[in-house]
């Protein structure tokens, strides 16, 4: 039987190299010692000559150290990953891993997974499949159930997300003009003023309104962070028309997010509006805040974001014209600037009378 690898030495560095006689690929053994290099070459050839024996030996070692690891499948990893999530995030993970794209992977033992098993799933060519398979793979690596990556990072297909945008003022006014149900109309107006996620806004209660300090304060269900937003006259007038105790939107609060989304899309089709969802109101709020020059740290607190990167992602599509510094200086302290101008005039050189 012809050997798969052969050993050779480079005269300049004195290091020993392996060459794959099948592919022609060469790699350094990182040693100048002939005896050590020969052992490494022999081990590599033996590994190719008896692959099945190597698998059995590996299984024997693993069984001694971690017997449960041999039978742990990807379905087990999916269940454990879902168990760590809560709320709407948990529901999204459940829907994702129940998809048919993952059927071929469910019963595959994690320790026996080959790259072909992942590539078979990725052939579905869906953004969500690519995204959630990455999360599952990284979860298995972080827990130590995988000793190495199944697919190197550069071999994963790039995730191409669909372009998203915010609701424009014209679209918002058009939706309000055609809306006949007062509760859903109030729901859209709350989304426009608060920029909250649809479930958070739909489940707002009168107790979330601090009239003394004119604040809307609620806990985000997705992240557990606090969203805190001070409201003006426009939102105050709307809140005064809503219930003074209990849920602000009693009927919508009982519906799930999928049903509310369907209701909104139905209204968009009726108004001949395309390319937006209820979540687009969140993008719209961030875009409006950036255009108005609203400080980013305040926008983060209002939207309940964990990091500046998230807020920048929401407002990345906005074209902003930066005003001149002089405008901000004049707005900041006009009295000081007026006094400075008068002092400069008094110190100017006076004409000499002859």
Secondary structure, DSSP 8 states (H G I E B T S, - for coil): ---SEEEEE-TTT--EEEEETTT--EEE-S---HHHHHHHHHHHHHHHHTHHHHHHHHHHHHHHH-GGGGT-BHHHHHHHHHHT--HHHHHHHHHHHTSGGGTTTTTSBGGG--HHHHHHHHTT--HHHHHHHHHHHHHHHHTTS-SS-SS-GGGS------------HHHHHHHHHH---HHHHHHHHHHHHH---HHHHHT-BGGGEETTTTEEEEE-TTT--EEEEE--HHHHHHHHTS-SSSBSSHHHHTS-HHHHHHHHHHHHHHTT--S--TTHHHHHHHHHHHHTT--HHHHHHHHT-SSHHHHHHHTTT-------HHHHHHHH-HHHHHHHHHHHHHTS------
